[in-house]
Amino acid sequence: MSARLLLLCPGQGGQHAAMNDLVQHDPAANALLAAAPLPVASLFENRIAQPAVVTATLAMWAALRTRLPMRPALVAGYSVGELSAHAVAGALAPPEAIRLAHVRAAAMDAAASGEAQTLAAIVGLPVTQAGVLARQAGFEMAIINGHDSCVVGGLAAQLEQLRELIEAAGARLQPLPVTVAAHTPYLAGSVAPFAQALRETMFTPPACPVLSGVNAVTTLDAADALSRQLAETILWSDCMDAAAEAGITVALELGPGAALSKMLQGRHGQIACRSVAEFRSLDGIIGWLERQQ
């Protein structure tokens, strides 16, 4: 069987000051990076984080795309990474995707204005039970990563109440460095303005399919999928299963971070998974892909 490549585009959380070092000498990557300088001091502010992660992902893609030994069969993105995914697939020009990341962050921040919001990961508890306990503390399901792993969103003031409930059930709660309750009804007010911005954007037919996070199917309406996910649960575990069912044999996470490749490896061990963050050179990435053919 010939190799089938999945490209993974991360969301917020793994960004860091050195995340673009691997591509700093690549002309195509530098063209994007020069147009979107990285404000390191505020990397975890939502308005900075989202464009920074999209820019880093697309800069890496710019450096790799003409050197890949195989064409991507599928692209999937986690949270704001779904925006990157449409650019990687060729449906959006990279500068447009970066511009939309700014619009997305602004719409989410506006919808979250008022009481401080947050996201938190729950590990070691069946998702159904985690959802019940989360709702008792005013939190909503944001992302389902596995049968006992999820992310919930709600008000930061209720985080300690949630921690007590989760730890009493024998599980672990990990606050995430995200300041909006993304992918929950708390951000319902962000959907319409972002949808309008997407409808005003020129999309072209993608070179390969992109999985939608809200239903784990290849999307025909990028604007609908990208706007809906702001206030709806991301079914990431279903996306991983859909990739396996599509016959994916190799997965490369475009970075920053390696959370997605690790999750996929843990769920579908037959798929060879790596992140660009694990390599010390672009040549190393290409060499690994060549060995997977």
Secondary structure, 3 states (H helix, E strand, C coil): CCCCEEEEECCCCCCCCCCCHHHCCCHHHHHHHHHCCCCHHHCCCHHHHHHHHHHHHHHHHHHHCCCCCCCEEEEEECCCHHHHHHHHCCCCCHHHHHHHHHHHHHHHHHHCCCCCEEEEEEECCCHHHHHHHHHHCCCEEEEEEECCEEEEEEEHHHHHHHHHHHHHCCCEEEEECCCCCCCCHHHHHHHHHHHHHHHCCCCCCCCCCEECCCCCCECCCHHHHHHHCCCCCECHHHHHHHHHHCCCCEEEECCCCCHHHHHHHHHCCCCEEEEHHHCCCHHHHHHHHHHCC
